[in-house]
Amino acid sequence: MSLCIIGAGTAGLCSARRALEHQLRPTVFELSNEIGGTWVFNKDVGIVNGIDIHSSMYENLRTNLPKEIMGFPDFDIGENKNSYISSQEICAFLNSYADHFELRKYIEFNSYVIRVLKKRNKWQVIVKNLLTNKLQFHYFDNIIVANGHYHTPNYANISNAHMFKGEYLHSHDYRTSDIFNGKSVLVIGGGPSALDLSNIISKSAKRVTLSHHLVGISNSIFLKNVTTKPDVKEFDENGAYFNDGSYEQFDTIFYCTGYKYAFPFLSVTAGIYVEDNYVQMLYKQCINMRNPTMAIIGLPFYVCAAQMMDLQARFVLSYFLGTNQLPSLKEMHEDTVQNTNRLWNAGYKKRQAHMLGDNQMSYFTELAKTAGIENIKPVIAKLHIESSNCFNENLLHFREDIFRLVDSETFVKIN
């Protein structure tokens, strides 16, 4: 069996490592010349050599989750007295993981995947070598898509946005807060990045206004020149009207409004489509139901990502290699409808279909039981919940917390 993996970030690396455990030699296509995916810092933004910059990493980023839950199940990040570490340290960890399992020999760097389409019983993968500009045609039995989902900006649809005459920027293209020196900035968004970046850029900006519709977020978690507002109703040339009837002028609009799931290289024949950021049709959020020799690793968010990706890789490979047999298309579809109906009944929107958060351990257990594979330790999800609460309650100082894992069920905070 031949296996293609698209991407040499966290998801692609653990997929390659798990494939090798079964004497399956994968071919990994990586757009850049480095390992690490979204964790690789690239000072460039926009389009370079006709290709969109993939990484959204900015200078001096520190993780918003403790390193104790960011490693792989059997490969920890290693010694560091701090729990919240730099993006460079995460990159170094992923490189050490690749070296430990001798993955580099399977990675083809500077490889831009242009198209993936089904040709009879094979996947045709058309790849452009960015060093030679030559096209190559490859054929594989199975394919794992591991291209991440922090690369294609999603903009809020706000009335009269086109009228605003000032600057605007999406967090994907943010690298350093120097660009906000002395400016009045409106930050739009309610996710962790929006909250965190509001404080970070306020050290340079004259003032920062964060527009969101979160409930129960105290202003005490922000620096003194950060104020909060409800959602923007509409823009004009100089600023924004808010839903509370107020109006403010701004120099810059900073969109921290998340990302779109995007697979521009997948042809229609692949059988995958995205509707309001809900990726369909996938069994257990990873196996392509219409073409089950394809899987996507890493879609769910608000999770312990590396741990989940490793579990998903083991889940997927158990079916690719025949250890487990997939249910019928009808049964997979019914299972998916049942799971998503629970979300809709709980008030989730389609764009939240892959949001796990407090439900992640249930998802992990579902994968483990279905495939008969080892589950993730419960302590991992418990610490994720604790650290997320600390983030929301103590945004200014949560990175000072230091955690240690005691056993598979228990963690301690040691400061």
C-alpha positions in Angstrom: 0.0 0.0 0.0 1.3 3.5 -0.9 0.5 6.5 1.3 0.6 10.2 0.6 0.6 12.7 3.5 0.1 16.4 2.7 1.9 18.6 5.2 4.8 18.2 7.6 3.3 20.0 10.6 2.1 18.3 13.8 -0.6 16.2 12.0 1.6 15.1 9.1 4.5 14.2 11.3 2.6 11.9 13.7 0.7 10.4 10.7 4.1 9.5 9.1 5.5 8.1 12.3 2.4 5.9 12.9 2.6 4.7 9.3 6.2 3.6 9.8 5.1 1.6 12.8 3.3 -0.6 10.3 6.2 -0.8 7.9 4.4 1.6 5.6 6.7 4.1 3.9 4.8 7.4 3.4 5.6 10.2 1.0 5.1 13.5 2.8 4.7 16.7 0.6 5.6 19.9 2.5 5.1 23.3 0.9 8.0 25.0 2.8 11.6 24.0 3.4 11.0 23.4 7.1 9.2 21.1 9.5 6.6 22.5 11.8 3.7 23.8 9.7 1.9 26.7 11.4 4.5 26.9 14.1 7.2 28.0 11.7 7.7 31.8 11.8 7.8 33.5 8.4 8.3 37.3 8.4 6.7 37.5 5.0 2.9 38.0 4.5 0.5 37.9 1.6 1.7 36.1 -1.5 5.3 35.2 -2.3 6.2 33.6 -5.7 2.5 33.3 -6.5 1.7 31.2 -3.4 -0.1 32.4 -0.2 2.0 32.5 2.9 0.8 29.5 5.0 2.0 30.4 8.5 0.1 32.7 10.8 2.9 32.8 13.4 3.9 36.1 14.9 7.0 37.3 16.8 7.4 36.3 20.4 4.4 34.1 20.5 4.0 32.0 23.7 1.6 29.1 23.8 -1.8 29.6 25.4 -1.8 25.9 26.5 0.8 24.3 28.9 3.5 22.2 27.3 2.4 19.3 29.5 -0.6 18.7 27.2 1.0 19.8 23.9 3.3 16.8 23.3 2.4 13.5 21.8 1.1 10.6 23.9 4.5 8.9 24.1 6.8 11.8 23.2 6.8 14.7 25.7 8.0 18.2 24.9 10.7 17.8 27.6 12.3 19.7 30.4 11.5 23.3 30.9 10.6 24.9 34.2 7.8 26.9 32.4 4.6 25.4 31.2 3.9 28.1 28.6 6.7 28.2 26.1 7.7 29.9 22.9 6.8 29.0 19.4 10.5 28.4 18.7 10.5 25.7 21.4 7.5 24.0 19.8 9.3 24.0 16.5 12.4 22.6 18.1 10.2 19.9 19.7 8.6 18.9 16.4 12.1 18.8 14.8 13.4 16.5 17.6 10.3 14.3 17.1 11.0 14.1 13.3 14.7 13.2 14.0 13.9 10.7 16.7 11.6 8.7 14.4 13.8 9.4 11.3 11.0 11.1 9.4 13.0 13.6 7.2 13.9 11.0 4.6 10.2 10.6 3.8 9.5 14.4 3.4 9.7 16.1 0.1 10.2 19.8 0.9 9.3 22.8 -1.3 6.5 20.7 -2.8 3.3 22.5 -3.7 0.4 20.2 -4.0 -1.7 21.6 -6.9 -4.4 18.9 -7.3 -5.6 15.7 -5.8 -8.1 13.7 -7.8 -9.4 10.2 -8.0 -8.2 8.3 -11.0 -9.8 4.8 -11.1 -8.7 3.2 -7.8 -5.7 5.6 -7.1 -5.2 9.1 -5.9 -3.4 11.2 -8.5 -1.4 13.9 -6.7 0.0 16.7 -8.9 2.9 18.4 -7.2 5.0 21.4 -8.3 8.6 21.5 -7.1 9.2 25.1 -6.1 12.9 24.9 -6.7 12.7 23.6 -10.3 9.1 24.7 -11.2 8.6 21.2 -12.6 5.4 19.3 -12.2 5.3 15.7 -11.0 2.4 13.3 -11.2 2.2 10.7 -8.3 -0.2 7.9 -7.7 -1.2 6.6 -4.2 -3.5 4.1 -2.7 -4.3 6.2 0.3 -4.0 9.8 1.2 -3.9 11.8 4.5 -4.6 15.5 4.3 -2.8 17.3 7.1 -2.6 20.8 5.8 -3.8 22.5 9.0 -6.6 25.1 9.4 -4.9 28.3 10.4 -3.9 29.6 7.0 -7.0 30.9 5.1 -8.4 34.0 6.8 -12.1 34.3 7.7 -13.5 37.9 7.7 -16.6 38.9 9.6 -19.4 40.0 7.3 -20.2 43.5 8.6 -22.3 46.1 6.9 -20.4 48.8 4.9 -17.0 47.4 5.7 -15.9 48.6 2.2 -16.5 52.2 3.2 -13.8 52.3 5.9 -10.9 54.3 4.6 -8.3 53.4 7.3 -6.1 50.3 7.4 -7.3 46.8 8.0 -5.5 43.6 8.9 -6.3 40.0 9.6 -4.4 38.2 12.4 -3.0 35.8 9.7 -0.9 38.7 8.5 0.1 40.0 11.9 3.8 39.6 12.8 4.7 42.4 15.2 2.8 45.1 17.1 5.1 47.9 15.8 2.6 48.5 13.0 0.1 49.7 15.6 2.4 52.3 17.2 0.3 55.3 18.3 -2.9 54.1 16.5 -6.5 53.6 17.6 -7.2 50.0 16.8 -10.5 48.1 16.7 -10.1 44.4 17.3 -13.0 42.2 16.0 -13.3 38.7 17.5 -14.0 36.7 20.6 -11.6 33.8 20.4 -8.5 33.3 22.4 -6.3 35.1 19.8 -8.6 38.2 19.9 -8.4 38.4 23.6 -4.7 37.8 23.8 -3.7 40.0 21.0 -5.8 42.9 22.3 -3.4 43.1 25.3 -0.3 42.5 23.2 -0.9 45.2 20.7 -2.1 47.7 23.4 1.5 48.0 24.5 2.1 49.8 21.2 -1.2 51.2 20.2 -2.7 54.5 21.6 -5.9 52.6 22.4 -7.5 49.3 21.6 -11.2 48.5 21.5 -12.2 44.9 21.4 -15.6 44.1 19.8 -17.1 40.8 20.8 -20.3 39.1 22.0 -18.8 36.8 24.7 -20.7 36.4 27.9 -19.1 36.7 31.3 -15.7 38.2 30.2 -14.5 40.7 32.8 -12.7 43.9 31.7 -10.2 43.1 34.5 -8.4 40.7 32.2 -7.3 43.5 29.9 -4.6 46.2 30.2 -5.8 49.7 31.0 -6.0 51.0 27.4 -8.1 48.1 26.2 -11.9 48.7 26.3 -14.6 46.3 25.1 -17.7 46.9 23.0 -20.5 44.7 21.7 -20.6 43.7 18.0 -20.1 46.2 15.3 -23.4 47.1 13.6 -21.8 48.9 10.6 -18.8 50.9 9.4 -18.5 54.3 7.9 -15.4 56.0 6.4 -13.7 56.7 9.8 -15.0 54.2 12.3 -17.7 51.9 13.6 -21.2 52.0 15.0 -21.8 49.4 17.7 -25.0 47.5 18.6 -25.2 49.6 21.8 -25.7 52.7 19.7 -22.2 54.1 20.3 -19.7 55.2 17.7 -15.9 55.4 17.7 -13.3 56.4 15.1 -10.3 54.2 14.4 -7.1 54.1 12.4 -7.0 50.4 11.9 -9.4 47.5 11.9 -7.8 44.3 13.2 -9.8 41.2 12.3 -9.2 38.3 14.7 -12.1 36.4 13.3 -10.6 33.0 12.8 -9.9 30.9 9.7 -11.7 28.9 7.1 -11.2 25.2 6.5 -9.7 25.1 3.0 -8.5 22.3 0.8 -7.9 24.1 -2.5 -6.0 21.2 -4.0 -8.9 18.7 -3.6 -10.9 18.1 -6.8 -14.7 17.7 -6.7 -14.1 13.9 -7.2 -12.5 13.8 -3.8 -16.0 14.0 -2.3 -15.2 16.6 0.4 -17.1 19.9 0.7 -17.2 22.7 3.3 -20.4 24.4 4.3 -20.1 27.3 6.8 -16.8 25.8 8.1 -18.4 22.4 8.6 -16.3 19.9 6.6 -18.4 17.1 5.1 -18.7 14.1 4.6 -16.5 12.6 7.2 -16.8 9.6 9.5 -15.8 10.4 13.0 -14.5 13.8 11.7 -11.7 12.3 9.8 -12.4 9.5 7.3 -13.8 10.5 3.9 -17.1 8.5 3.7 -17.4 8.7 -0.1 -13.8 7.8 -0.7 -12.6 6.1 2.5 -9.0 5.7 1.2 -8.7 9.5 2.1 -8.7 11.0 5.6 -8.2 14.5 7.1 -6.3 14.8 10.3 -6.6 17.7 12.7 -10.0 19.3 12.1 -11.4 19.5 15.6 -10.4 22.7 17.6 -10.3 23.7 21.2 -8.4 20.5 21.9 -5.1 19.1 22.9 -4.1 19.1 19.2 -1.0 16.9 19.1 -2.6 14.2 21.3 -5.7 14.2 19.2 -3.9 14.1 15.9 -1.9 11.1 17.0 -5.1 9.3 18.1 -6.7 10.2 14.8 -3.7 8.9 12.8 -3.9 5.6 14.7 -7.6 5.5 14.1 -7.4 6.1 10.4 -4.5 3.8 9.8 -6.4 0.9 11.5 -8.9 1.1 8.6 -6.4 1.9 5.8 -4.4 -1.2 6.8 -7.4 -3.5 7.3 -7.1 -4.0 11.0 -10.6 -2.7 11.2 -13.4 -2.7 8.6 -15.4 0.4 8.0 -19.2 0.3 8.4 -21.3 0.7 5.2 -21.7 4.2 3.8 -25.3 4.2 5.1 -24.2 3.3 8.6 -21.4 5.9 8.6 -23.8 8.5 7.4 -26.3 7.6 10.1 -23.6 7.7 12.8 -22.5 11.2 11.6 -26.1 12.5 11.5 -26.7 11.2 15.0 -23.6 12.9 16.3 -24.3 16.2 14.6 -27.9 16.2 15.6 -26.7 16.2 19.2 -24.8 19.3 18.5 -27.6 21.1 16.7 -30.0 20.2 19.6 -27.5 21.7 22.0 -27.6 25.0 20.1 -24.3 24.6 18.1 -24.1 26.3 14.7 -22.6 24.6 11.6 -19.4 26.6 12.0 -19.0 25.0 15.5 -19.4 21.4 14.2 -15.7 20.7 14.8 -15.5 22.6 18.2 -14.8 20.2 21.0 -13.6 22.0 24.1 -15.1 20.3 27.2 -16.4 17.5 24.9 -13.0 16.4 23.7 -12.6 13.4 26.0 -15.9 12.0 24.8 -14.6 12.3 21.2 -11.3 10.7 22.1 -13.0 7.8 23.8 -15.3 7.3 20.8 -12.4 7.0 18.5 -10.5 4.7 20.8 -13.4 2.3 21.4 -14.5 2.3 17.8 -11.0 1.3 16.5 -9.9 -0.7 19.5 -6.8 1.5 20.1 -5.3 3.1 23.2 -7.1 6.2 24.4 -5.6 9.5 25.5 -5.0 9.9 29.2 -7.9 11.7 31.0 -5.5 14.0 32.7 -4.7 15.7 29.4 -8.3 16.8 28.8 -8.6 17.8 32.5 -5.6 20.1 32.3 -6.8 21.5 29.1 -10.1 22.6 30.8 -8.2 24.0 33.8 -5.8 26.0 31.6 -8.6 27.3 29.5 -10.4 28.6 32.6 -7.2 30.2 33.8 -6.9 32.0 30.4 -10.4 33.4 30.6 -10.1 34.4 34.3 -6.5 35.7 34.4 -5.5 36.6 30.9 -2.7 39.0 32.0 -0.9 36.4 34.2 -2.0 32.9 33.3 1.3 32.1 31.6 3.0 32.4 34.9 1.2 29.1 36.0 3.4 26.0 36.2 1.7 22.6 35.9 3.0 19.1 36.3 1.4 15.8 35.4 1.3 13.3 38.3 -0.3 10.3 36.7 -2.9 9.5 34.0 -5.7 11.1 36.0 -4.0 13.9 38.0 -2.1 17.1 37.6 -0.8 19.7 40.0 -0.1 23.4 39.9 3.2 24.0 41.6 3.2 27.7 42.0 
